[in-house]
Amino acid sequence: MTVAEMEVQIKRIWHSSFQNELDNALEANLRQSALVGVRATLEAALQEELTAELGFDRYVRLPNGRKPIRQHRSGFFRRQVLTTYGRIPDLRVPKLRSGNTERQWHVLVRYQQSLQSVLDRLLYVYAMGLSLRDLQETLYVLMGHVLSRAAVNRITLAAQARMDAWRCQRLVETPPVIIIDGVWVEILYPTGETWTDRSGHQRQKRRSQKRVILAALAVFPDGRHYLLHYEVAEDENATTWTAFFQHLLDRGLDPNAVQVVTCDGSNGVV
């Protein structure tokens, strides 16, 4: 067999293996986590914006000198929003009993006009391990003039709860086969230093650091397979894999039901 033929054979085996399935499942789940965070952030921000508005001015100012209308909440309406990581078909937007067509949502305007890719990528990185404090700080920089610091804190906690739910939910079934792997990525982390931008605002300096996303793919005899769990670690070794499997056990994995755990030579797996 020639070198060229061997390369073709290797590529064929690679593309027919579960490695791509694991990578694709991990990427899809991270995107979904980010999308859940975008939804939670926008919905909470819209609530906070309306709460602040009702607190200061309870009337909708109408054009042509017509009498102002007193504002009252009246549930929600659904709105489609496109994001970097997918479509939100039914974003819950607070609804007023009157004056909905006259008012403008500053959070949605800022998001759609200039902040979409920034916020989406920020929440994507948060799903991969950015700290809650850094997320709060950046959200305040992005939306500070619309929302108070206390509001940003509430929004961040709401997003955190949604994004953490998947990785903490109980496992309803244990697969007989688990395929594991570590995927190395680069994540921006704060250095502890700051710098001052042209507007005089203090900004955190961040430096790219290598991290590994430990991931497990569940495989069942009927052909079903899906991402079982993932988490970010500083290294791929026996300690991090032990903690990884302990988290699976905490979520309800039955070790007696697992028949095979396979990997492609991941460090620390024995």
N, C-alpha and C positions, 0 to 999 in steps of 0.2 A: 504494500500500500504506500502510495506517495504521500509526501507531506501535505499537499493540497487536498488529497482524498481524505486524509486523516482529519484535517481541519473541518471539512464538510461533515464527516461522521460525528465529530465532537459537537458541532453546532446542532446537528439533528438530534442527538441525545439530549443536549441542553434544552432545546426548545420543546422536547417531548417530556421533560421532567417536571417535577413540582416546584422547582426553584423559581421559575417565572410566576407560577401561581402564588407562591409565598410573597414574592416581591410585589406583585400586582395587588394582592389582598391587603398587604401592609399599606401600600400607597393609597388604596381606595379607602381604607379605614381611617387613615390620618386625614384624608380630605373630608371624610364624613364627620370626623371629630371637629375639624375646623369649621365646617358648615353648621354644625350644631351650635358651636360657639358664636358664629356670626349671627345666627337667628336669636339666640339668647341675649346677645349684646344689643342688637338693634331693638328687639321688643322691650327690653328693660330700659333702654335709653329713651325710647318713645314715651314710655310711661313716666319716666322722670321728667322729661321735657314738658309734658302736659301738666304734671303735678306742679312744677315750678311756675308754669304759665297761669294756672288757675289760682295759684297762691298770690300772684301779683295783680292780675287783671282778669276778672271773671266775665268780661264782655267781649264779644266779637265786634270789631269796628267795621261797619258796612259802608260801601261807597255811596256816592250821590247824596250824602247827608242824611241817610236813613237812620232810624233809631237803633242804637247798639242792641245786640241780642245777648242775654245772659247765657253763659256757657254751663252745660251740664254733661257729665259722662253718660254715654249710652252704649256700652258694650264695645264691640270691635267690628272692624271690617277687614276683609282679606285682601292682600296686595302681593303681586308677584315681584320678586326682586332677583336680579341676576348677580351672581358673585363669581369670583375667580375660581371657586371650587365646586360650582354647581348652581342650580336654580332652587330658590325657595319659592314654591308655588303659592303658599298661603301664609305669608307673614302677617301676624296679628297687629293691626294698627288701631290705637284707641279711637273711638268714635264719639262725637258730640251729638247732642240732640238736634243741634242746628249749627249752621255756620261752617260745616266741614269743607265746603268748596272754597270758602274765602281764606281759610288758614293755610299756612305753609309749615311743613315739618322740617325744621332746620337740620335735625340729625340725618334724615334721609337725603336732603339736598346735599349736605357735605359729603355723605357717603357716596352717593352716585356721581357727584361731579369731580371729586378729587381724592377721597380717602379709601375708595373701595379696595384697590390692590394693597394698600398699606395695612388696613385693618385685617383683611383676609390673610395676608402673609403673617401678620403678627399673631393671629389666633392659630394659624397652622403651626408656627414655631412653639406657641404655648402648649399645643397638643403634644409636641415632641419633648417638652421639658422646660420651657421658659418659666421663670418664677412668677408667682402671683404678684409680688411687689413690682416687678418690672412691667407686668401687664397693666397694673393699675396706673403706674407712672406714665406709660406711653398713651393709654387711653385718655388721661387727663391732658396731656400735651395735644392730642388730636381733637378733643371735644371740650376742653376746659372752659371756653367762653360760652358754651351752651349749657353745660352741666356742672354742678358743684363737685368738689372733691368727695363729699359724702355720697353724692349720687353715683359717681364713678366707682366708688368702693362697693356700693350695692350692686351695680351692674356687673362688676368683675366677679363678685361672689356668685351671682346668678349664672354667669357663663361657666364658672368653675364647676358648679354643681351639675350642670348639663353635660359638660365634657368629661367629668370624672365618672358619670353614671355607668357608662359602658364597661369600663375596666373594673368596676366594682360589683357589677351585677352577678348574681349567682348563676353558675353553669347548670343548665337543665339536662345535659347529657355529657358523658365522657367518651371520647373517641378511642377506638382500639389502637389507632396509629396516630402518632404525633410527629410531625416534621419540624425541626427547629433550625434556626439560623440567626446569625448576627449580621446586621446591615450597617455599615459605617457611614456616618453623615457628618456634616459640620453644622454647628449651632452657635449663634452669637450669644455670648454671655457677658454680663457687665464686669468691668475690671475694677470697679471701686473708685475710679477716677472720673472727673467731670470736665466738661469744656463749655464755653459760653458762645452761643450762636450770635448772628448779627442783630437779633432782636433783644439780646441781653438775657435770654433764658438759659438756665443751666441744663446741660444734657449729659446723660450717662455715656461714658466711653465703653464700647463693646468690642470684644475680640472673638474671632471665630475659633472654636475649639472642636476637636474631633470627639464624637460620641458614637456609641454603638446602640442601635435599636435591636433588642433581643425580641424575637418573634417566634410564635408557634402556630403551625397550621394543623387543624384537625382533619383527619381523613376517616371516612366510614366505608364499610363494605359495599353499600349501595351506590358508591361513587360520589357522595356528597363530600365537600371539603370547604372549609372556611377558616378565616383568621380566628384563632382561639384567644390569643392574648399577645400583648406587646408592652414593652417598657424601655425607657432610656437608661443606659448605664455608662459609667465612665470607661469600663474595660470589659472585655469578654474573657472571663476566667471562671474557675470553679465557684468562687464566692458569689459572683453575680448570677450565674446560672442556678445555683442553689436557692438564692433569694427569689429568682424568677419562678421556679417550680413551687416554692413555698407559697407564693402569691396565688398560683393556680390551685393549690390545695385549700387555701383559705377561701377561694371562690366556690369550692365544692367539687373539685376534680377527684374522682375515685381512682386511687393508684392501682387498685386490684383489677380494674377494668382496662387498664392500658396494657397492651400486648407488646407494642414496639415503639421505641423512640429513636428516630434516625436523624442524622445530620450529615453535612459534607465536610467533616473534619473541624468543626467549630472548636475554638480554644476553650479549655476548661471543662469539656463534656467528657465524662468517663462512663 
